[in-house]
């Protein structure tokens, strides 16, 4: 691997000399900035009808005002235990006109568990129904076996109850953007890395490597490393933009908020912040997998446009096709497609995979699966390139 560092610098410089790369990255940055600021262009108005049937506008609120109002209401609830006192305040506020908005976060949480029983809720009903939903309902919906039920019952016991509400809007946003960021990164990788090998093969310049004393191995390693660094960099860039912009509006507190306040039907006894770190780690691994896949595929096909179309087709099919949970095997395989792994709803996936006597949850299995697939693709590509 003589002069590998020099080769990586050369490949990196060559990658950024392409107009497609500059245009694609600039477009992705602008798209992510727009997504983070899109709430500023929204507005909300409340209307009422007088005795003559005329529609009257009672109030109007800009997107910024709405966001800040929701932030203040949520921060006012920070640190409160979700018990009978808070539930009663939320469902029967002293100021009915504004009370529902002030307790909106609590009401949404109650409704996600109790649905049409929300208005008659108390803490005993809420937590009994929560536990029934998180184990029994999930077992029926996702066709779990007895070993999986036992596995999750132990983990549900570790979830601390009663819940304590903590303001964590930023970290909830960081979790919810996983699918969007994953899609943009996949498109960036497909458009920018599909020509790494194909362009040189098309021009015939790849044959020049045969006259070097070190052969093709160092060149191949430099290209693969450069491509994976590009994919990882795209993930860091888009998450960094969101963290900076949304954090500026929402604040950065709430890393240690319980994950159940985002979605109560989640069995993990971890905070929203730790859940984000798990999702972020998976996003990095997926970017590596997509990077090596697009580069090695371009070496086999020798056509950058064809690689781009193939990856776009895979992405569209993965996102458009929906497999019902009743088809356990097909549904589980579909959830393991890399583009689907960036979605936050996977924290509510109770299906496990037995490996050497242990049971791996969704994120443990996908992390191992994608790492092994990436290594296998790199190995196959190396044989082809040499």
Secondary structure, 3 states (H helix, E strand, C coil): CCCHHHHHHHHHHHHHCCHHHHHHHHHHHHHHHHHHHHHHHCEEEEEEECCCCCEEEEEEEEHHHHHHHHHHHHHHCCCCECCHHHHHHHHCCCCHHHHHHHCHHHHHHHHHHHHHHHHHCCHHHHHHHHHHHHHHHHHHHCCCCHHHHHHHHHHHCCCCCCCECCCCHHHHHHHHCHHHHHHHHHHHHHHHHCCCCHHHHHHCHHHHHHHCCCCCHHHHHHHHHHHHHHHHHHHHHHHHHHHHHHHHHHCCCCCCCEHHHCCCCCCCCCEHHHHHHHHHHHHHHHHHHHHHHHHHHHHHHCCHHHHHHHHHHHHHHHHHCCCCCCCHHHHHHHHCCHHHHHCHHHHHCCCCEEECCEEECHHHHHHHHHHHHHHHHHHHHHHHHC
